[in-house]
Amino acid sequence: MTSIKPLGDRVVVQPKPAEEKTESGLYIPDSAKEKPQEGTVVATGPGRVEDGTRIEMTVEEGDDVLYGKYAGTEVTLDGDEYLIMRESDIFGVVEG
């Protein structure tokens, strides 16, 4: 299995799958699906360096996060899709 070790303040996120059908039970075709904006952090970098001091990451592996619709760069490894983005592209951690 291939793994990614992000550098600096970058984060690897596995997007949650897009909804297949609406709450009323209608199936959504692939062309109409929204890009997911929620995913799970699978790897984090060590943090960014500012004025010679490393600033620790605020997210960690396993966190469910919300991010911008067009955030990050899409990559595919071993058939799975991931996004690599800066920590600042993450809006927040989903709790509960």
N, CA, C and O atoms as a MOPAC input file, in Angstrom:
PM7 MOZYME 1SCF
protein

 N      0.83900 1    -1.18300 1     0.00000 1
 C      0.00000 1     0.00000 1     0.00000 1
 C      0.88700 1     1.25200 1     0.00000 1
 O      1.85100 1     1.34100 1     0.76000 1
 N      0.55700 1     2.18300 1    -0.83600 1
 C      1.28500 1     3.43400 1    -0.93500 1
 C      0.76200 1     4.39400 1     0.12100 1
 O     -0.43400 1     4.41200 1     0.40900 1
 N      1.66000 1     5.19600 1     0.70100 1
 C      1.21700 1     6.18300 1     1.68400 1
 C      1.79600 1     7.53900 1     1.32500 1
 O      2.77500 1     7.63700 1     0.58500 1
 N      1.17800 1     8.58300 1     1.86000 1
 C      1.62600 1     9.94600 1     1.61000 1
 C      2.02200 1    10.55600 1     2.93400 1
 O      1.28500 1    10.44900 1     3.91400 1
 N      3.18500 1    11.20200 1     2.97700 1
 C      3.60200 1    11.95000 1     4.15500 1
 C      3.65900 1    13.41600 1     3.73600 1
 O      4.62100 1    13.83500 1     3.09200 1
 N      2.64100 1    14.20200 1     4.09400 1
 C      2.62100 1    15.59900 1     3.67600 1
 C      3.71300 1    16.41300 1     4.36300 1
 O      4.15700 1    16.08000 1     5.46200 1
 N      4.13500 1    17.47800 1     3.70000 1
 C      5.17200 1    18.35600 1     4.22000 1
 C      4.56000 1    19.64000 1     4.75400 1
 O      3.46300 1    20.02900 1     4.35300 1
 N      5.26800 1    20.29000 1     5.65300 1
 C      4.82700 1    21.58800 1     6.17700 1
 C      3.45300 1    21.53100 1     6.80400 1
 O      3.16400 1    20.65300 1     7.61700 1
 N      2.59100 1    22.49100 1     6.41300 1
 C      1.24400 1    22.55400 1     6.99100 1
 C      0.20300 1    21.92700 1     6.06400 1
 O     -0.95500 1    22.34200 1     6.04500 1
 N      0.62900 1    20.92600 1     5.29900 1
 C     -0.32000 1    20.26600 1     4.40200 1
 C     -0.98700 1    19.08600 1     5.10600 1
 O     -0.44300 1    18.48400 1     6.03200 1
 N     -2.20000 1    18.78500 1     4.61700 1
 C     -3.04100 1    17.74300 1     5.19900 1
 C     -3.57100 1    16.87900 1     4.06500 1
 O     -3.93500 1    17.40300 1     3.01200 1
 N     -3.62300 1    15.55700 1     4.25900 1
 C     -4.23500 1    14.65200 1     3.29500 1
 C     -5.61700 1    14.28600 1     3.84200 1
 O     -5.74500 1    13.79900 1     4.96600 1
 N     -6.65400 1    14.53100 1     3.02000 1
 C     -8.03700 1    14.29000 1     3.42600 1
 C     -8.67100 1    13.30500 1     2.45200 1
 O     -8.50300 1    13.42700 1     1.23900 1
 N     -9.40100 1    12.32600 1     2.99000 1
 C    -10.18100 1    11.42600 1     2.14000 1
 C    -11.61600 1    11.94500 1     2.16100 1
 O    -12.28200 1    11.88500 1     3.19400 1
 N    -12.10000 1    12.46200 1     1.00900 1
 C    -13.45500 1    13.01200 1     0.97300 1
 C    -14.50300 1    11.94500 1     1.25300 1
 O    -14.34400 1    10.78100 1     0.88700 1
 N    -15.57900 1    12.36800 1     1.91100 1
 C    -16.70400 1    11.45200 1     2.11600 1
 C    -17.41200 1    11.30300 1     0.77500 1
 O    -17.40400 1    12.23800 1    -0.02600 1
 N    -18.02000 1    10.15700 1     0.51200 1
 C    -18.68400 1     9.96800 1    -0.78300 1
 C    -19.85200 1    10.94200 1    -0.94900 1
 O    -20.51800 1    11.30400 1     0.02000 1
 N    -20.08700 1    11.36100 1    -2.20400 1
 C    -21.20600 1    12.24800 1    -2.51600 1
 C    -22.51300 1    11.48700 1    -2.30000 1
 O    -22.57600 1    10.26700 1    -2.45600 1
 N    -23.54800 1    12.23300 1    -1.93800 1
 C    -24.86200 1    11.62400 1    -1.71500 1
 C    -25.35900 1    10.95900 1    -2.99000 1
 O    -25.28500 1    11.54200 1    -4.07200 1
 N    -25.86700 1     9.73300 1    -2.86000 1
 C    -26.39800 1     8.98700 1    -4.00700 1
 C    -27.86000 1     9.31100 1    -4.27000 1
 O    -28.32000 1     9.25300 1    -5.41100 1
 N    -28.59800 1     9.65600 1    -3.20000 1
 C    -30.01000 1     9.98600 1    -3.40200 1
 C    -30.44700 1    11.04700 1    -2.40800 1
 O    -29.81000 1    11.25100 1    -1.37500 1
 N    -31.53200 1    11.71400 1    -2.73100 1
 C    -32.04900 1    12.78700 1    -1.89300 1
 C    -32.79300 1    12.20700 1    -0.69600 1
 O    -33.02600 1    11.00100 1    -0.62200 1
 N    -33.16200 1    13.07400 1     0.23400 1
 C    -33.91200 1    12.61000 1     1.41100 1
 C    -35.25500 1    12.00800 1     1.02400 1
 O    -35.77400 1    11.14100 1     1.72800 1
 N    -35.82200 1    12.46200 1    -0.09500 1
 C    -37.12100 1    11.94100 1    -0.53900 1
 C    -36.99400 1    10.64900 1    -1.34100 1
 O    -38.00100 1    10.06700 1    -1.74600 1
 N    -35.74100 1    10.19200 1    -1.57400 1
 C    -35.53500 1     8.90500 1    -2.22000 1
 C    -35.20200 1     8.96600 1    -3.69900 1
 O    -35.08000 1     7.91900 1    -4.33600 1
 N    -35.04900 1    10.16100 1    -4.27200 1
 C    -34.68200 1    10.27200 1    -5.68500 1
 C    -33.18000 1    10.07800 1    -5.84100 1
 O    -32.39000 1    10.62400 1    -5.07000 1
 N    -32.79000 1     9.29500 1    -6.84900 1
 C    -31.36400 1     9.07600 1    -7.09900 1
 C    -30.78200 1    10.24100 1    -7.87900 1
 O    -31.41100 1    10.76000 1    -8.80100 1
 N    -29.57800 1    10.64800 1    -7.50600 1
 C    -28.90800 1    11.78500 1    -8.12500 1
 C    -27.91800 1    11.26300 1    -9.16700 1
 O    -27.05500 1    10.44800 1    -8.84000 1
 N    -28.03300 1    11.72800 1   -10.43800 1
 C    -27.05600 1    11.28200 1   -11.44200 1
 C    -25.67600 1    11.87400 1   -11.15200 1
 O    -25.56700 1    12.91800 1   -10.50900 1
 N    -24.62000 1    11.20000 1   -11.63100 1
 C    -23.24700 1    11.65800 1   -11.38800 1
 C    -23.02100 1    13.09600 1   -11.83200 1
 O    -22.27600 1    13.83300 1   -11.18700 1
 N    -23.65300 1    13.49800 1   -12.92100 1
 C    -23.43600 1    14.84700 1   -13.44800 1
 C    -24.02500 1    15.93200 1   -12.55400 1
 O    -23.63900 1    17.09500 1   -12.67700 1
 N    -24.94700 1    15.58800 1   -11.66000 1
 C    -25.59700 1    16.57600 1   -10.80100 1
 C    -25.10600 1    16.54100 1    -9.35900 1
 O    -25.54500 1    17.34600 1    -8.53800 1
 N    -24.20000 1    15.61600 1    -9.04300 1
 C    -23.72700 1    15.49800 1    -7.66100 1
 C    -22.83800 1    16.67700 1    -7.29600 1
 O    -22.02600 1    17.13100 1    -8.10200 1
 N    -22.99900 1    17.16600 1    -6.07700 1
 C    -22.14400 1    18.23200 1    -5.54500 1
 C    -20.81300 1    17.61900 1    -5.12700 1
 O    -20.76000 1    16.46800 1    -4.69600 1
 N    -19.72800 1    18.40400 1    -5.25900 1
 C    -18.43700 1    17.94800 1    -4.73800 1
 C    -18.55500 1    17.89100 1    -3.22100 1
 O    -19.08500 1    18.82000 1    -2.61200 1
 N    -18.07000 1    16.81500 1    -2.59900 1
 C    -18.14100 1    16.75200 1    -1.14100 1
 C    -17.28700 1    17.84900 1    -0.50600 1
 O    -16.24600 1    18.22700 1    -1.04400 1
 N    -17.73400 1    18.35300 1     0.63800 1
 C    -16.98800 1    19.36500 1     1.37100 1
 C    -16.66600 1    18.87200 1     2.77600 1
 O    -16.32400 1    19.65000 1     3.66600 1
 N    -16.78400 1    17.56800 1     2.95000 1
 C    -16.49400 1    16.96900 1     4.24100 1
 C    -15.64900 1    15.72600 1     4.00400 1
 O    -15.86300 1    14.99200 1     3.04000 1
 N    -14.68500 1    15.49700 1     4.89400 1
 C    -13.82900 1    14.33900 1     4.74200 1
 C    -13.11200 1    14.01700 1     6.03900 1
 O    -13.32600 1    14.66100 1     7.06600 1
 N    -12.25800 1    13.00900 1     5.97100 1
 C    -11.51700 1    12.54800 1     7.13500 1
 C    -10.02800 1    12.75400 1     6.88800 1
 O     -9.51200 1    12.40000 1     5.82800 1
 N     -9.34300 1    13.32500 1     7.86900 1
 C     -7.90400 1    13.54300 1     7.77500 1
 C     -7.21000 1    12.18700 1     7.90300 1
 O     -7.43000 1    11.45900 1     8.87100 1
 N     -6.36200 1    11.85000 1     6.91200 1
 C     -5.63900 1    10.58100 1     6.96200 1
 C     -4.15100 1    10.77800 1     7.23600 1
 O     -3.46400 1     9.82800 1     7.61300 1
 N     -3.64300 1    11.99700 1     7.05300 1
 C     -2.23900 1    12.28300 1     7.35800 1
 C     -2.04900 1    13.79000 1     7.48300 1
 O     -2.73200 1    14.57000 1     6.81900 1
 N     -1.10900 1    14.19100 1     8.34600 1
 C     -0.79600 1    15.61500 1     8.49800 1
 C      0.71600 1    15.80100 1     8.45000 1
 O      1.48500 1    14.90300 1     8.79300 1
 N      1.11500 1    16.98200 1     8.01800 1
 C      2.51800 1    17.34200 1     8.04000 1
 C      2.91500 1    17.75800 1     9.44900 1
 O      2.07800 1    17.75700 1    10.35200 1
 N      4.17700 1    18.11100 1     9.64600 1
 C      4.65400 1    18.48500 1    10.97500 1
 C      4.22700 1    19.89000 1    11.40900 1
 O      4.34700 1    20.22700 1    12.58700 1
 N      3.73700 1    20.70800 1    10.49000 1
 C      3.35900 1    22.08000 1    10.80600 1
 C      4.24300 1    23.05600 1    10.06300 1
 O      5.30100 1    22.68600 1     9.55400 1
 N      3.81300 1    24.29500 1    10.00100 1
 C      4.59300 1    25.29400 1     9.25900 1
 C      5.64300 1    25.93400 1    10.15800 1
 O      5.52300 1    25.92700 1    11.38300 1
 N      6.65900 1    26.48000 1     9.53300 1
 C      7.71700 1    27.16100 1    10.26400 1
 C      7.55700 1    28.65500 1    10.01900 1
 O      7.49800 1    29.11100 1     8.87800 1
 N      7.49000 1    29.40200 1    11.11000 1
 C      7.32600 1    30.85000 1    11.02900 1
 C      8.36600 1    31.50300 1    11.93000 1
 O      8.38800 1    31.24500 1    13.13300 1
 N      9.21700 1    32.33500 1    11.37100 1
 C     10.29600 1    32.99600 1    12.11400 1
 C     11.17100 1    31.99500 1    12.86700 1
 O     11.60900 1    32.25900 1    13.98600 1
 N     11.42200 1    30.83500 1    12.23700 1
 C     12.29300 1    29.83500 1    12.83400 1
 C     11.63000 1    28.94500 1    13.87800 1
 O     12.28700 1    28.07300 1    14.44700 1
 N     10.34100 1    29.15000 1    14.13900 1
 C      9.61600 1    28.35100 1    15.12600 1
 C      8.54900 1    27.51000 1    14.43000 1
 O      7.78600 1    28.02500 1    13.61200 1
 N      8.49400 1    26.22800 1    14.75000 1
 C      7.47600 1    25.35600 1    14.15400 1
 C      6.13900 1    25.56600 1    14.87700 1
 O      6.05900 1    25.52100 1    16.10500 1
 N      5.10500 1    25.79500 1    14.08000 1
 C      3.75100 1    25.95900 1    14.61900 1
 C      3.01800 1    24.64400 1    14.40600 1
 O      2.81200 1    24.21700 1    13.27000 1
 N      2.62700 1    24.00500 1    15.49700 1
 C      1.98300 1    22.69300 1    15.45700 1
 C      0.65200 1    22.73200 1    14.69800 1
 O     -0.01200 1    23.76700 1    14.63800 1
 N      0.28000 1    21.59600 1    14.12600 1
 C     -0.99200 1    21.45500 1    13.41600 1
 C     -2.13100 1    21.39900 1    14.43900 1
 O     -1.95300 1    20.88700 1    15.54400 1
 N     -3.29500 1    21.92600 1    14.06800 1
 C     -4.45600 1    21.88500 1    14.96100 1
 C     -5.39000 1    20.73200 1    14.62200 1
 O     -6.27900 1    20.41000 1    15.40900 1
 N     -5.20200 1    20.09800 1    13.45500 1
 C     -5.98500 1    18.90900 1    13.11500 1
 C     -5.07700 1    17.69900 1    13.22400 1
 O     -3.85400 1    17.81400 1    13.13700 1
 N     -5.68800 1    16.53300 1    13.41600 1
 C     -4.89500 1    15.30000 1    13.51600 1
 C     -5.58900 1    14.18800 1    12.76200 1
 O     -6.75400 1    14.31300 1    12.38700 1
 N     -4.87200 1    13.09900 1    12.54000 1
 C     -5.42800 1    11.96100 1    11.81600 1
 C     -6.71300 1    11.48900 1    12.47600 1
 O     -6.79500 1    11.38600 1    13.70000 1
 N     -7.72400 1    11.20100 1    11.64500 1
 C     -9.00500 1    10.71700 1    12.14700 1
 C    -10.04200 1    11.80800 1    12.33300 1
 O    -11.22200 1    11.50100 1    12.49900 1
 N     -9.63700 1    13.08800 1    12.31000 1
 C    -10.60400 1    14.18800 1    12.44800 1
 C    -11.49000 1    14.26300 1    11.20300 1
 O    -11.00100 1    14.15600 1    10.07800 1
 N    -12.80100 1    14.44800 1    11.41400 1
 C    -13.72300 1    14.74600 1    10.32000 1
 C    -13.74000 1    16.25100 1    10.16900 1
 O    -13.98200 1    16.96900 1    11.14000 1
 N    -13.48300 1    16.74600 1     8.95300 1
 C    -13.32400 1    18.17700 1     8.73400 1
 C    -14.21700 1    18.68300 1     7.60400 1
 O    -14.64100 1    17.92100 1     6.73500 1
 N    -14.49100 1    19.99200 1     7.63800 1
 C    -15.17800 1    20.69300 1     6.55900 1
 C    -14.15500 1    21.56000 1     5.84900 1
 O    -13.31600 1    22.18800 1     6.49500 1
 N    -14.21500 1    21.59900 1     4.52300 1
 C    -13.26100 1    22.38300 1     3.75200 1
 C    -13.98100 1    23.03200 1     2.57000 1
 O    -15.13300 1    22.70900 1     2.27800 1
 N    -13.29500 1    23.94000 1     1.90400 1
 C    -13.87000 1    24.65300 1     0.76600 1
 C    -14.16200 1    23.72400 1    -0.40100 1
 O    -13.49400 1    22.70600 1    -0.58500 1
 N    -15.16500 1    24.08900 1    -1.18500 1
 C    -15.60600 1    23.25500 1    -2.29600 1
 C    -14.49300 1    22.95600 1    -3.29500 1
 O    -14.42800 1    21.85400 1    -3.84100 1
 N    -13.61900 1    23.92600 1    -3.53700 1
 C    -12.56000 1    23.73500 1    -4.52400 1
 C    -11.18000 1    23.69900 1    -3.86900 1
 O    -10.17900 1    24.00500 1    -4.51600 1
 N    -11.12500 1    23.33000 1    -2.60300 1
 C     -9.85600 1    23.29200 1    -1.86400 1
 C     -9.03600 1    22.07800 1    -2.27100 1
 O     -9.57900 1    21.02600 1    -2.61000 1
 N     -7.73900 1    22.24000 1    -2.23000 1
 C     -6.82900 1    21.11800 1    -2.38000 1
 C     -6.59400 1    20.64500 1    -3.79900 1
 O     -7.19800 1    21.12700 1    -4.75800 1
 N     -5.70000 1    19.69200 1    -3.89400 1
 C     -5.34100 1    19.04700 1    -5.14700 1
 C     -5.75000 1    17.59100 1    -5.05700 1
 O     -5.40700 1    16.90400 1    -4.09500 1
 N     -6.48900 1    17.11200 1    -6.06300 1
 C     -6.96100 1    15.73300 1    -6.05500 1
 C     -5.84800 1    14.79000 1    -6.50100 1
 O     -5.16600 1    15.04400 1    -7.49400 1
 N     -5.67100 1    13.70200 1    -5.75700 1
 C     -4.72000 1    12.65100 1    -6.13100 1
 C     -5.38700 1    11.29800 1    -5.93000 1
 O     -6.26900 1    11.15200 1    -5.08400 1
 N     -4.96000 1    10.30800 1    -6.71100 1
 C     -5.48800 1     8.95000 1    -6.57600 1
 C     -4.33000 1     8.01300 1    -6.26400 1
 O     -3.33800 1     7.97300 1    -6.99100 1
 N     -4.46400 1     7.26200 1    -5.18000 1
 C     -3.46100 1     6.27700 1    -4.78300 1
 C     -4.15000 1     4.95400 1    -4.52300 1
 O     -5.12000 1     4.89100 1    -3.76700 1
 N     -3.66300 1     3.91500 1    -5.13500 1
 C     -4.22200 1     2.56800 1    -4.95100 1
 C     -5.73600 1     2.55000 1    -5.16300 1
 O     -6.44700 1     1.81100 1    -4.48200 1
 N     -6.23300 1     3.36400 1    -6.10800 1
 C     -7.66000 1     3.38900 1    -6.42800 1
 C     -8.50900 1     4.26300 1    -5.52100 1
 O     -9.70300 1     4.42300 1    -5.77600 1
 N     -7.93400 1     4.83100 1    -4.47600 1
 C     -8.67900 1     5.71200 1    -3.56700 1
 C     -8.35100 1     7.16100 1    -3.88500 1
 O     -7.21400 1     7.49500 1    -4.21900 1
 N     -9.37300 1     8.03000 1    -3.77800 1
 C     -9.17100 1     9.44900 1    -4.04700 1
 C     -8.90800 1    10.21300 1    -2.75700 1
 O     -9.54200 1     9.96800 1    -1.73100 1
 N     -7.96100 1    11.14200 1    -2.83000 1
 C     -7.59400 1    11.97200 1    -1.68400 1
 C     -7.45700 1    13.41900 1    -2.14000 1
 O     -7.33900 1    13.69500 1    -3.33400 1
 N     -7.47300 1    14.33200 1    -1.19000 1
 C     -7.18100 1    15.73800 1    -1.42400 1
 C     -5.98500 1    16.11200 1    -0.57100 1
 O     -5.92000 1    15.75300 1     0.60500 1
 N     -5.03400 1    16.83500 1    -1.15900 1
 C     -3.92400 1    17.38700 1    -0.38200 1
 C     -4.14900 1    18.88900 1    -0.33400 1
 O     -4.22700 1    19.54800 1    -1.37100 1
 N     -4.25200 1    19.42700 1     0.87700 1
 C     -4.54400 1    20.85600 1     1.03500 1
 C     -3.76500 1    21.42100 1     2.20500 1
 O     -3.23800 1    20.68000 1     3.03500 1
 N     -3.69900 1    22.73000 1     2.26200 1
 C     -3.08700 1    23.39700 1     3.41500 1
 C     -4.08000 1    23.36000 1     4.57600 1
 O     -5.29300 1    23.32000 1     4.37200 1
 N     -3.55400 1    23.37400 1     5.77100 1
 C     -4.42600 1    23.36100 1     6.94600 1
 C     -5.36700 1    24.56900 1     6.93600 1
 O     -6.49200 1    24.47600 1     7.42700 1
 N     -4.92400 1    25.68900 1     6.38900 1
 C     -5.75600 1    26.89600 1     6.35100 1
 C     -6.96400 1    26.75600 1     5.42500 1
 O     -7.89000 1    27.56300 1     5.50800 1
 N     -6.97800 1    25.73500 1     4.53200 1
 C     -8.14000 1    25.48200 1     3.67800 1
 C     -9.25400 1    24.76000 1     4.41800 1
 O    -10.36600 1    24.63200 1     3.90400 1
 N     -8.95800 1    24.29000 1     5.62000 1
 C     -9.96100 1    23.57800 1     6.43000 1
 C    -10.70700 1    24.60700 1     7.26800 1
 O    -10.09800 1    25.42300 1     7.96000 1
 N    -12.04400 1    24.55800 1     7.19500 1
 C    -12.88400 1    25.51300 1     7.92300 1
 C    -13.09800 1    25.11000 1     9.37500 1
 O    -13.17700 1    25.97100 1    10.25100 1
 N    -13.19100 1    23.81000 1     9.63700 1
 C    -13.42600 1    23.38400 1    11.00100 1
 C    -13.47300 1    21.86900 1    11.13000 1
 O    -13.51400 1    21.14200 1    10.13800 1
 N    -13.46600 1    21.41200 1    12.37500 1
 C    -13.55200 1    19.98500 1    12.69600 1
 C    -14.99100 1    19.68400 1    13.10600 1
 O    -15.57200 1    20.38700 1    13.93300 1
 N    -15.55600 1    18.63300 1    12.52100 1
 C    -16.91800 1    18.21800 1    12.84700 1
 C    -16.86700 1    17.33800 1    14.08200 1
 O    -16.16300 1    16.32900 1    14.10500 1
 N    -17.61500 1    17.72200 1    15.10900 1
 C    -17.64000 1    16.95700 1    16.35800 1
 C    -19.01700 1    16.36000 1    16.57400 1
 O    -20.03500 1    16.96700 1    16.24500 1
 N    -19.02900 1    15.16700 1    17.12900 1
 C    -20.29100 1    14.53600 1    17.50000 1
 C    -20.91300 1    13.79000 1    16.46000 1
 O    -21.98300 1    13.21700 1    16.66600 1

